Amino acid sequence: MGRIQVRQLDNPDETISFPHGENQVVRLGELVVGRDVHQPGWHWAEHVQPIVGTEWCEFTHRGFVASGQMGVRMNDGEELVIGPNSVFEIPPGHDGWVVGDEPVVTLDWAGAEGWASPPVEGERIVTTILFTDIVDSTVRARQLGDVAWKRTVGHHDERVRAVLAAFRGREIETAGDSFLAVFDGAARAVRCGAALVRALATIEVPIRVGIHSGEVELAGEQLRGIAVHAAARILALAGPGEVLVSATTRELAEGSGLRLRSRGRYPMKGLEGEREVFALESD
């Protein structure tokens, strides 16, 4: 039986201060909630961009504006002001600032932590890595033509980003028809993989997913390490609509209720020995 959990934002697990602002975070199991207070004059491009080093904020934010007026500009030029009592979702690739003389106070339940803290160069962490790509993308692009294919990829990207945000995945990079993301939970990454397959099937875009858990090196906005290569090799073994995971990810997800069936052992280019991989079975 579950138990009631209560945390106070006035006694946060972590507080990050930056010029003209503060980020307070509390954790309830896997749920992370943040309260951000931005003082008048705060502007992401001026006060946070030098800290994180990216051109735009690359986090998805979902939350609620408790007070103040928040201006947002997307990297495609879209711009709006979000006021009190508004529930919002802001995708990656945005700038933000305080409008007027009143502080902006928001409560975030997606993108609540890390957005104002740069990864330490060379820092090594244990994470779960998820790769996706569109099956037979070259053939599909030729069949559809450039204009229709561009539209399809745009719909694909929108759905992938929405699902990643729902499962608290962090997008690392995208290249054409593929995505690389990381998660702080193995079971959540596997469930996200299944949700991605379902979401893309609704627009008739078959994808495959490869997942591995291991230690990686954070180098700016990039991931480095053998674990990244292992995840890519697992992706290459997957078929249309299939979610394949490594033995390490399977062990970390033990007790989650996920049904993972062995697909055998395979040699993987650049890695020692053979590695066992497991396929997620649908309910």
Buried (B, 14 or more C-beta within 10 A) or exposed (E): EEEEEEBEEEEBEEEBEBEBBBBBBBBEEEEBBBBBBBBBEBBBBEBBBEBBEBEBBBBBBBBBBBEBBBBBBBEEEEEEEBEBEBEBEBBBBBBBBBBEEEBBBBBBBBBBBBBBBBBEEEEEBEBBBBBBBBBEBEEBBEEBEEEEBEEBBEEBBEBBBBBBBBBBBBBBEBEEBBBBBBBBBBBBBBBBBBBBBEBBEEEEBBBBBBBBBBEBBBEEBEBEBBBBBBBBBBBBBBEEBBBBBBBBBBEBBEEBEBEBEEBEEBEBEEEEEEBEBBBBEEE
